[in-house]
Structure formats: structure tokens, C-alpha cells
């Protein structure tokens, strides 16, 4: 039986862990937040190193590369304790250059390292329908594919080390563009006196259709912000990582200023740790106090 450990049991990691547990898998979990492991149904581990020492697969779901490096490379970290043959699966959104370095250091110790960017958000994590874009050796992916199945319905091998996190940054940038641009348009539609449900119906049958018009704003206009997903701070972090990636590649980042401005505005106006869908409220705040949903108007 495969021993699975999960480090980072927040919005996404906790939901993925719960999917594993509900599928009948015993999971050991570690998170600095007291009670996080128990809330996700995992057996709490006292440290990342102790968890790694007893695991065949170690999943990571952490905020950024700095935290990943600290957890993996620290004196009481994963790599110091992991057995040869262990596979580390980094589900975080990390800088590809950092990921490649961690992969090489792990490989020197005969430990596998996969970067597995995720897409789908909290709802998909709960439903077990996440999409994973995985970089690293294909044979290492095959070792862990079955362990991913309770929380991911689409698993793509996209290339070598770092390719998963590269693909994730490209995808997240398109997500950021769609969300911030649609938020601006919907504030304009509200201020113009248009019926928002009808406007979305039009967009979704027209060339402006995107993930935000299909999946986010039909809920937002009823007052449901789909809490539990990526915060404005994390969305901005991903856009910054995207610009750094394009700089490394020598590609002009011509479209980056708009989402940087939108999510930066949201952070400055007090929405930093709220779900990134609240960027529409930040834009509304500086556009005359506009809200897409007025409880007094009903649904």
C-alpha cells in the first residue's frame, strides 16, 4: 500500500486531501495551522521531515517558490528525510527556474520531483475534477498517477522539469486577463443600466465568451463570489511570475500591465486576502461605488 503525505492543507491542499481520504486513502498531513490536518481528514504529522520519512509520495500545496524551497530544502525539510524512490509532487504555482533546481537536487538523492500545476479552483478540487499539467520524467508520473485520480480528472504530461509550472503560469495569466477584463466590462454594463444576466447570455453566445463569463460572473451577479479560490494577492503573484518568465524567455509582456493594475488595485483597497473574483468590487469602488449585486433588488 502506498504511503501518502500532504504538506500544505489550505484552500486547495485541504480539499485535495479530503478527496484522497474520502476515496479510502490514509493520508498523513502537515500544515503550520493547528487543526488543518484533522479538518481535512488526515493524520497529523509533527513536521515536514517526519512526514516525508514515512511517505512514498509527498504532495506539496504551498503559496510560492520561497515557501516550497524552505519546506523541501530546510534542515528539517522533505529532501533531507525522504527515502530513495520517494516522489515529491509540487502542486504549487512556482517559478519554473526554482522548480528545475529542486528537481535536480532531488534527483541527486534518487528522489523523484514532479511539478504539477493545477487548474479548476476550489470547486473542482471538491468535485475531484482538477486539471493537472505535469512536468518531469514520465515514468515518475506513472508512479503517482493513480494517487492523483481522486482529485484530478485530467492529467497532462507537458514536458520535462519545470514544464508543468511554465504551463500553469501561461494558463493563469489568461485566467487573470479574462477575470480582470470581464470585471471591468461588467461594472460598465451595470453603470450603463443593462440587465447583467442578459449581457452574460449575449457574451456567452458571442466572441467575448471566456471562462469568467461562463463560470464566474453568472454566480457573482447573484452575490455568490465562489469563496475558497485564489486570492487577489496570489493572483497578482502569478502575474508577476508570468512577467518574470517572459523576461527570461525574451518575450514581450505587452498585456501584463492591465491585470497587474487590477489586482494591485484590489490589494490596495483591502481585498488582498479575499478571492480574486472580488476584483470586480475594487473596480466598482473606483467607478462610483458600483456593485453587480444589490441584495435589495433580489435575484
C-alpha positions, 0 to 999 in steps of 0.5 A: 500500500502506498504511503501518502503525505500532504504538506500544505492543507489550505484552500486547495491542499485541504480539499485535495486531501479530503478527496484522497481520504474520502476515496479510502486513502490514509493520508498523513498531513502537515500544515503550520495551522493547528487543526488543518490536518484533522479538518481535512481528514488526515493524520497529523504529522509533527513536521515536514521531515517526519512526514516525508520519512514515512511517505512514498509520495509527498504532495506539496500545496504551498503559496510560492517558490520561497515557501516550497524551497524552505519546506523541501530544502530546510534542515528539517525539510522533505529532501533531507528525510525522504527515502530513495524512490520517494516522489515529491509532487509540487502542486504549487504555482512556482517559478519554473527556474526554482522548480528545475533546481529542486528537481535536480537536487532531488534527483541527486538523492534518487528522489523523484520531483514532479511539478504539477500545476493545477487548474479548476479552483476550489470547486473542482478540487471538491468535485475531484475534477482538477486539471493537472499539467505535469512536468518531469520524467514520465515514468515518475508520473506513472508512479503517482498517477493513480494517487492523483485520480481522486482529485484530478480528472485530467492529467497532462504530461507537458514536458520535462522539469519545470514544464508543468509550472511554465504551463500553469503560469501561461494558463493563469495569466489568461485566467487573470486577463479574462477575470480582470477584463470581464470585471471591468466590462461588467461594472460598465454594463451595470453603470450603463443600466443593462440587465447583467444576466442578459449581457452574460447570455449575449457574451456567452453566445458571442466572441467575448465568451471566456471562462469568467463569463461562463463560470464566474460572473453568472454566480457573482451577479447573484452575490455568490463570489465562489469563496475558497479560490485564489486570492487577489494577492496570489493572483497578482503573484502569478502575474508577476511570475508570468512577467518574470518568465517572459523576461527570461524567455525574451518575450514581450509582456505587452498585456501584463500591465492591465491585470497587474493594475487590477489586482494591485488595485484590489490589494490596495483597497483591502481585498488582498486576502479575499478571492480574486473574483472580488476584483470586480468590487475594487473596480466598482469602488473606483467607478462610483461605488458600483456593485453587480449585486444589490441584495435589495433588488433580489435575484 
